[in-house]
Amino acid sequence: MLQELGLTYPQYLVLLLLWERDGASVRELGEELALDSGTLSPLLKRLEAAGLVRRQRSVDDERRMQVHLTDDGDALRERAAAVPQQLAEAAGLESGELDQLRGTLSRLTAALHVAAL
């Protein structure tokens, strides 16, 4: 699935976030995905080398690095749209079960974020 798109799972997760919030900061991506900068920076460099994203300093705050989709990165969204359904089918989950799993994972993630504070 992801190999056909030339992506690893962590790269796919970054792109999912950027498809929702293009221009997110590196810090926001790291917090949302629970990835430290030692993991996220090389991942972003590979996405940039593949021509899917570009990093640039914020005009408002030079310390803040923002990540933007390129045209190729944005176009990949259509090709990647089938991935969630393909993963569910590979796992043998039906639509209702998948929705239930998403809800459970969302609550678990929120609880873990609160516990980490």
C-alpha positions as CSV (number, residue, x, y, z in Angstrom):
1,M,0.0,0.0,0.0
2,L,2.4,2.7,1.2
3,Q,5.3,1.2,-0.7
4,E,3.4,1.9,-3.9
5,L,3.3,5.5,-2.9
6,G,7.0,5.5,-2.0
7,L,6.2,6.3,1.6
8,T,7.0,4.9,5.0
9,Y,4.3,4.8,7.7
10,P,5.8,7.7,9.6
11,Q,6.0,9.8,6.4
12,Y,2.4,8.9,5.7
13,L,1.4,10.2,9.1
14,V,3.2,13.5,8.6
15,L,1.5,13.9,5.2
16,L,-1.9,13.1,6.8
17,L,-1.4,16.0,9.2
18,L,-0.2,18.4,6.5
19,W,-3.2,17.5,4.3
20,E,-5.3,18.7,7.2
21,R,-3.1,21.6,8.3
22,D,-0.6,22.7,5.6
23,G,2.0,25.0,7.1
24,A,2.1,23.4,10.5
25,S,5.3,24.0,12.4
26,V,7.9,21.3,13.0
27,R,7.1,21.5,16.7
28,E,3.3,21.0,16.1
29,L,4.0,18.0,13.9
30,G,6.3,16.5,16.6
31,E,3.7,17.1,19.3
32,E,0.8,15.7,17.3
33,L,2.7,12.6,16.3
34,A,4.7,12.2,19.5
35,L,8.0,12.3,17.6
36,D,11.1,14.0,18.9
37,S,13.2,16.2,16.7
38,G,15.8,13.5,16.2
39,T,13.2,11.3,14.5
40,L,11.2,14.0,12.8
41,S,14.0,16.1,11.2
42,P,15.4,13.3,9.1
43,L,11.9,12.2,8.2
44,L,11.1,15.7,6.9
45,K,14.4,15.9,5.0
46,R,13.5,12.7,3.2
47,L,10.1,14.1,2.3
48,E,11.7,17.3,1.1
49,A,14.2,15.4,-1.0
50,A,11.3,13.5,-2.5
51,G,9.7,16.8,-3.5
52,L,6.6,16.3,-1.3
53,V,7.2,19.1,1.3
54,R,9.3,22.2,1.8
55,R,10.4,23.7,5.0
56,Q,10.7,27.4,5.5
57,R,11.1,29.8,8.4
58,S,8.0,31.6,9.6
59,V,7.7,35.2,8.6
60,D,6.3,36.0,12.0
61,D,9.0,34.2,14.0
62,E,12.3,33.3,12.5
63,R,12.8,30.6,15.2
64,R,9.7,28.7,13.9
65,M,10.1,26.3,11.0
66,Q,6.9,25.6,9.0
67,V,6.3,22.7,6.7
68,H,4.3,23.2,3.5
69,L,3.1,20.7,1.0
70,T,4.5,21.0,-2.6
71,D,2.2,20.5,-5.5
72,D,3.4,16.9,-5.7
73,G,2.7,16.4,-2.0
74,D,-0.8,17.8,-2.3
75,A,-1.4,15.7,-5.4
76,L,-0.4,12.5,-3.5
77,R,-3.4,13.0,-1.3
78,E,-5.8,11.6,-4.0
79,R,-3.6,8.5,-4.5
80,A,-3.3,8.0,-0.7
81,A,-7.1,8.3,-0.1
82,A,-7.6,4.6,-0.4
83,V,-4.9,3.6,2.2
84,P,-7.2,3.7,5.3
85,Q,-9.7,1.4,3.7
86,Q,-7.0,-0.9,2.4
87,L,-5.5,-1.1,5.9
88,A,-8.9,-1.9,7.4
89,E,-9.5,-4.6,4.8
90,A,-6.1,-6.1,5.4
91,A,-6.9,-6.1,9.2
92,G,-10.3,-7.7,8.5
93,L,-12.2,-4.8,10.1
94,E,-15.6,-3.7,9.0
95,S,-16.6,-0.1,8.8
96,G,-18.3,0.0,12.2
97,E,-15.4,-1.7,13.8
98,L,-13.0,0.7,12.2
99,D,-15.0,3.7,13.5
100,Q,-15.0,2.2,17.0
101,L,-11.3,1.6,16.9
102,R,-10.7,5.2,15.8
103,G,-12.7,6.5,18.7
104,T,-10.9,4.3,21.2
105,L,-7.5,5.3,19.9
106,S,-8.5,9.0,20.0
107,R,-9.6,8.7,23.6
108,L,-6.4,6.8,24.5
109,T,-4.2,9.4,22.7
110,A,-5.9,12.2,24.6
111,A,-5.5,10.4,27.9
112,L,-1.8,9.8,27.3
113,H,-1.3,13.5,26.3
114,V,-3.0,14.6,29.6
115,A,-0.9,12.1,31.6
116,A,2.3,13.4,30.0
117,L,1.6,16.9,31.2
